[in-house]
Amino acid sequence: MSRNVSVNSGSMRFVENISVGPHGFQADEPSANGGSLIEMVADESGISTIAAYRKSVAFNFALLVTLIVIPLKSWLLLIIRKRTELIRQSLENEKGESAEATKRLLAIESRLAKIVSEIMALQLRTDREWKAKDDLIRTTIVEDERRIAERSERHIAVAMEPGTNSSPTQLTSQ
């Protein structure tokens, strides 16, 4: 069901076809014989509606480029140059920082290698000192065992001599 609405008073004068149910919406499209502008261009030029639509999109793009990009070309080029310079400076700064970081890394690695060699030297010295002390202790133990054995042999020899009546306390004091 469709109805025609017409407004003839005031500053607004229009005619609109309103229909109930599924329908195409054409309220803002100019019409000539009930069709859209693109259909009209397609009919006049003898091309399909799709080709006319694509040509209108290309024309609109060309119009935007002509009206916006070309007048702003020098301004856009200036922005692009500044951005390029900023990127170049950033790259140079990063190269300098990279070189500095590499130098610091090499310094740290050399200090670490020095510390490792110092640790190895300390470990070697400690091992030598421990072995020397161990040898000294073993030598002292052997010497003490020898002295104790000699003293025990002397005490036994004295105790075994006939005619001596020595007590064990007397033997230890000798």
matplotlib code that plots the C-alpha trace (Angstrom):
import matplotlib.pyplot as plt

x = [0.0, 1.5, 0.4, 1.6, 2.4, 2.6, 3.7, 3.0, 3.2, 6.1, 9.7, 9.4, 7.7, 8.1, 6.3, 7.2, 5.8, 5.4, 4.7, 4.2, 6.1, 9.3, 10.4, 13.5, 14.3, 14.8, 14.0, 17.3, 18.0, 17.1, 14.8, 14.1, 11.2, 11.3, 15.1, 18.3, 20.9, 23.3, 20.6, 19.9, 23.6, 23.8, 20.8, 22.2, 25.7, 24.6, 26.6, 25.5, 24.4, 27.4, 29.9, 28.2, 28.5, 32.2, 32.8, 31.0, 33.3, 36.4, 35.1, 34.5, 38.0, 39.5, 37.5, 38.7, 42.3, 41.9, 40.2, 42.1, 45.5, 46.8, 46.2, 47.8, 50.7, 53.4, 52.1, 51.9, 55.4, 56.7, 55.0, 56.6, 60.0, 59.8, 58.7, 61.5, 64.0, 62.6, 63.0, 66.5, 67.5, 65.9, 67.9, 71.1, 70.4, 69.7, 72.9, 74.9, 73.0, 73.7, 77.4, 77.5, 75.6, 78.0, 81.0, 79.4, 78.7, 82.3, 83.5, 81.2, 82.3, 86.0, 85.3, 83.4, 86.3, 88.7, 86.6, 86.4, 90.1, 90.5, 88.1, 90.1, 93.3, 91.8, 90.5, 93.9, 95.7, 93.1, 93.6, 97.4, 97.1, 94.7, 97.0, 100.0, 98.0, 96.8, 100.4, 101.6, 98.9, 99.8, 103.5, 102.7, 100.6, 103.4, 105.9, 103.7, 103.1, 106.9, 107.6, 104.8, 106.1, 109.7, 108.6, 106.5, 109.4, 111.6, 109.1, 108.7, 112.4, 112.8, 110.0, 111.5, 114.9, 115.5, 115.8, 113.9, 110.7, 109.1, 105.5, 103.6, 103.5, 107.3, 107.6, 105.5, 107.5, 110.7]
y = [0.0, 3.4, 7.0, 10.3, 13.0, 16.5, 19.6, 23.0, 25.4, 27.3, 27.0, 23.2, 22.1, 18.4, 15.4, 12.0, 8.5, 6.5, 2.8, 0.1, -3.1, -4.1, -1.3, 0.6, 3.8, 6.7, 9.7, 11.7, 10.5, 12.9, 11.2, 11.5, 9.2, 7.3, 6.3, 7.5, 9.8, 6.9, 5.0, 8.1, 8.6, 4.9, 5.2, 8.4, 7.0, 3.6, 1.7, -0.6, 0.8, -0.8, 0.8, 4.1, 3.7, 2.9, 5.9, 8.1, 6.8, 7.4, 10.9, 11.7, 10.5, 12.6, 15.5, 15.1, 14.8, 17.9, 20.0, 18.7, 17.1, 19.3, 22.6, 21.0, 19.4, 21.8, 21.4, 17.6, 17.6, 19.6, 17.2, 14.2, 15.9, 16.6, 13.1, 11.7, 13.9, 12.8, 9.1, 9.7, 11.4, 8.6, 6.0, 7.9, 8.2, 4.5, 3.7, 5.9, 4.3, 0.8, 1.5, 2.9, -0.2, -2.4, -0.7, -1.0, -4.7, -5.3, -3.5, -5.7, -8.9, -8.0, -7.3, -10.5, -12.5, -10.8, -11.7, -15.3, -15.5, -14.0, -16.6, -19.4, -18.0, -17.8, -21.3, -22.6, -20.8, -22.1, -25.6, -25.3, -23.9, -26.7, -29.3, -27.8, -27.7, -31.3, -32.4, -30.5, -32.2, -35.7, -35.0, -33.9, -37.0, -39.3, -37.4, -37.6, -41.3, -41.9, -39.9, -41.7, -45.1, -44.2, -43.0, -46.1, -48.3, -46.5, -46.9, -50.5, -51.0, -49.2, -51.2, -54.5, -53.8, -56.1, -54.5, -51.3, -50.9, -48.0, -47.1, -46.0, -42.3, -42.3, -43.6, -40.8, -38.1, -39.2]
z = [0.0, -0.9, -0.3, -1.6, 0.9, -0.3, 1.6, -0.1, 2.8, 4.3, 3.2, 2.7, -0.5, -1.4, -2.6, -1.2, -1.9, 1.3, 1.1, 3.7, 3.5, 1.7, -0.6, -1.9, -0.2, -2.6, -0.6, -1.2, -4.7, -7.5, -10.0, -13.7, -14.8, -11.4, -11.6, -9.9, -11.3, -11.9, -13.9, -15.9, -16.7, -17.6, -20.0, -21.6, -22.1, -23.1, -20.4, -17.6, -14.2, -12.6, -15.0, -14.5, -10.7, -11.0, -13.3, -10.8, -8.0, -10.1, -11.0, -7.3, -6.4, -9.1, -7.9, -4.3, -5.4, -7.6, -4.8, -1.8, -2.5, -5.3, -3.4, -0.3, -2.2, -0.9, 2.7, 2.4, 0.9, 3.9, 6.3, 4.5, 4.5, 8.2, 8.9, 6.8, 8.6, 12.0, 11.0, 9.7, 13.0, 15.0, 13.0, 13.6, 17.3, 17.5, 15.7, 18.2, 21.1, 19.7, 19.3, 22.9, 24.2, 22.3, 24.0, 27.4, 26.7, 25.8, 28.9, 31.1, 29.3, 29.9, 33.6, 33.8, 32.2, 34.6, 37.6, 36.4, 36.0, 39.5, 40.9, 39.3, 40.7, 44.2, 43.9, 42.7, 45.6, 48.1, 46.8, 47.1, 50.7, 51.6, 50.2, 52.1, 55.4, 54.8, 54.1, 57.2, 59.3, 57.9, 58.6, 62.1, 62.7, 61.5, 63.6, 66.7, 66.1, 65.9, 69.1, 70.9, 69.7, 70.8, 74.2, 74.7, 73.7, 76.2, 79.0, 78.2, 78.1, 81.5, 82.9, 81.7, 83.2, 86.2, 89.5, 88.8, 90.7, 88.8, 89.0, 85.9, 87.2, 87.4, 83.9, 82.4, 84.0, 82.3]

ax = plt.figure().add_subplot(projection="3d")
ax.plot(x, y, z, "-o")
ax.set_aspect("equal")
plt.show()
